[in-house]
Amino acid sequence: MSLQAAARIKRGLTYCVNSWTCRTYCMKKEIIDGLRTVVGESNISTAMAVREQHGRDESMHSCRPPDVVVWPQSVDQVSKMAEMCYSNNVPIIPFGTGTGLEGGVSAVMGGVCFNMTRMDRILNLNAEDFHVTVEPGVTRKSLNNYIRDSGLWFPVDPGADASLCGMAATGASGTNAVRYGTMRENVINLEVVLPDGRILNTAGKDRRFRKTAAGYNLTSMFVGSEGTLGLITKASLRLHGIPEATVAAVCAFPSVQAAVDSTVQILQCGVPIARIEFLDDVMIDACNKFNGLNYPVLPTLFLEFHGTENGLKEQVQQTEEITQMNGGSDFTWAKDQEERNKLWTARHNAWYAALALRPGSRGYSTDVCVPISKLPEIIVETKKDLTESHLTGPIAGHVGDGNFHCIMVMNLADKNEVSRVKEFTNRLARRALAMNGTCTGEHGIGLGKRKLLEEEVGEVGIETMKQIKATLDPKNLMNPGKVV
C-alpha cells in the first residue's frame, strides 16, 4: 500500500473536489515541495501511516486519508499554504486532536490535512477582563492548568481533552453547559484563515468586549462550522471565576421517568446547578464494572453544585427535596477533590465502560437534544426502542440542557446488527425532530447527519447555508463533503 501511495504522490491523481460542479486537481510533487518550503522538512509528511492516522476520528466512519499532512506553526504559514491550495484547487482538512464523533476529519476528496497542534501558545491572559486567547494546539486541560493560579477557569468540558479551537469549530459543550453555556456562549472572537488565505478577525482584530450590536455575528457563524468555512488559528475565550465551594452527589431512582422528571423540576425551580448528568441502569452497571464502583444498578443522576458555602446548602436542600419526592435515594456525597475526580472520571469514561460490555466490539456514540419538557418522553421511548431492537446502547446525557447520548456497542462483522444500529439512530434523531429538538446537541453533522440536517432546518435553511458556503468557499475546498 505504501508503494501505491508513493506512486500516487509522484504522478498525481485526478479528483472530483466540488459537489456542485466537477473539477479536478493533481497532487503534484511541485505542490508538496511548495508546502515543504513554507513549513520545513520536519513539518510535512506523506507517509501512509501518518496519513491514515489523520484520516479518521473516534467515529464509525471509515478511514479516508489525506494526500499530505502539514504542521503549521504560525498564522502566516497557514495563510500561505491555504493560498497555495486554493490556487491549485486542493482540498484543505483542518485537524486538532482527532476526538470528533461524526467523521469530520475524513479527507473524502483527498487534499492537505492541516494538523494545528504545533501552534500551541496561550496568549493575552487578562484576569480583570475574564479573557484569554489561545492558538489551536491548546487543549482544554492545558489551558486550565496554565490559568489555575489566576482564580479563573474555562468550564466547557466535553470529556475528551480536545483542542479549544477544535471545540469552537464543532460547537462543543459537555457536562458544565447547564450552568456555563456551550462554546457558542464562551467564544468572544476568532482569527480565521479563509480558503483563499485571507485572515479574518470575526469581531475585529484584538477586540474582546462582553457584548456587541455591531453588524452580523461572524463569530457565531464560524462556531460549529466544522472546518467548512475556514481554519481557526486563534480563539478568544470567556473565562469564569473558580467557585468558592464545590460539592458533588449521586442519586439513584426507581425508573428513568423519575430521574428525568427530577431533572426537569430542579431546573424549573431555578436551582443554579453546575452539572446534572443522567446514566441509565445499563450505563451505571458498565461504569461500576469498569471503574470498580458499587453504585446501585438503577437510573442515576450525577450532580454538582458550585457557589458559596451558604449558597450550596440552599441548592442541595432544594434538590434533595425534589429527588426524594420522585423516589430518589439519599445522596451519596463526593465533597473533596479526590472523590469528585473519581466520580466525574467514571462519567467521562462512559465510552470505554460501554465498550467493555462486549470486548472486541466497536462503538458509535450518537446524540440528540430536545426541549427539557420532552426529556422524560424521549428517553423512555428510546429505552423501549433499544429493547425491542435487541441492541446494546447504554444512555448517558447532559440532561440539564436536554442533551443525551446513546453509545451503541456492536459487532462490525454482524451486518444485520450494523444495519439495525443505523436504523435505530435514524429513528432516534427523527424522534427528537418530532419533539421540536435537534438531531445533534454537540457531536455535529460531519458526514453522518447531513440528510437529518436537511430535515431539521428545511429547504430554505439548507439553501441559505449553501449560499454562505459558496460565498466564503466558492471552490468547495474547505473540508468538502461535510455539513452541507
Number of C-alpha atoms within 10 A of each C-alpha: 7 11 8 10 13 15 12 15 17 14 11 15 14 12 18 13 24 18 12 10 10 9 13 14 18 17 24 15 13 10 16 20 13 15 25 17 12 18 19 14 12 9 16 23 18 18 14 19 12 15 21 16 15 27 27 24 21 16 20 16 17 12 19 19 25 27 27 23 27 25 21 23 21 15 20 16 16 27 22 19 27 28 19 18 24 21 12 15 21 27 28 29 30 26 28 24 21 21 20 24 24 24 26 34 30 29 28 23 23 26 27 27 27 23 23 27 19 16 19 18 16 19 14 12 18 12 15 7 12 18 23 22 24 24 26 28 26 26 22 22 16 16 18 16 10 12 17 13 9 15 13 18 22 23 25 23 20 19 16 15 15 22 27 30 30 30 29 28 26 24 23 25 26 24 29 22 22 21 19 19 17 23 28 20 16 20 24 23 25 30 25 24 24 22 28 22 23 15 19 17 19 21 22 13 11 14 13 20 12 10 7 9 6 7 7 10 12 15 21 20 14 23 24 23 20 27 26 28 25 30 33 27 26 26 27 25 24 23 24 16 14 16 14 11 14 19 20 25 20 20 24 28 25 16 18 22 18 20 26 30 20 25 27 19 17 22 17 11 11 10 16 16 22 21 23 26 26 28 28 25 22 18 27 30 22 25 28 16 15 18 16 10 15 11 15 15 19 20 26 28 28 20 26 24 23 20 18 12 13 9 13 20 13 11 18 20 10 15 22 18 13 18 25 16 11 19 16 23 16 14 19 13 16 19 14 11 12 9 15 18 13 14 20 18 14 21 23 19 16 24 22 15 22 29 22 17 19 14 10 12 15 17 23 22 20 26 24 26 27 24 14 20 16 18 25 20 14 20 20 14 13 19 17 11 15 18 11 9 14 11 17 20 25 27 26 27 23 23 26 26 26 22 26 26 25 26 23 25 26 22 15 15 9 9 11 10 17 17 11 15 22 13 12 18 20 17 14 23 23 19 19 23 20 12 17 14 21 24 28 22 23 25 23 29 25 25 20 19 20 18 13 18 22 16 16 20 13 11 12 10 14 18 14 11 15 14 13 14 19 14 12 16 20 15 22 25 25 29 28 28 20 24 24 19
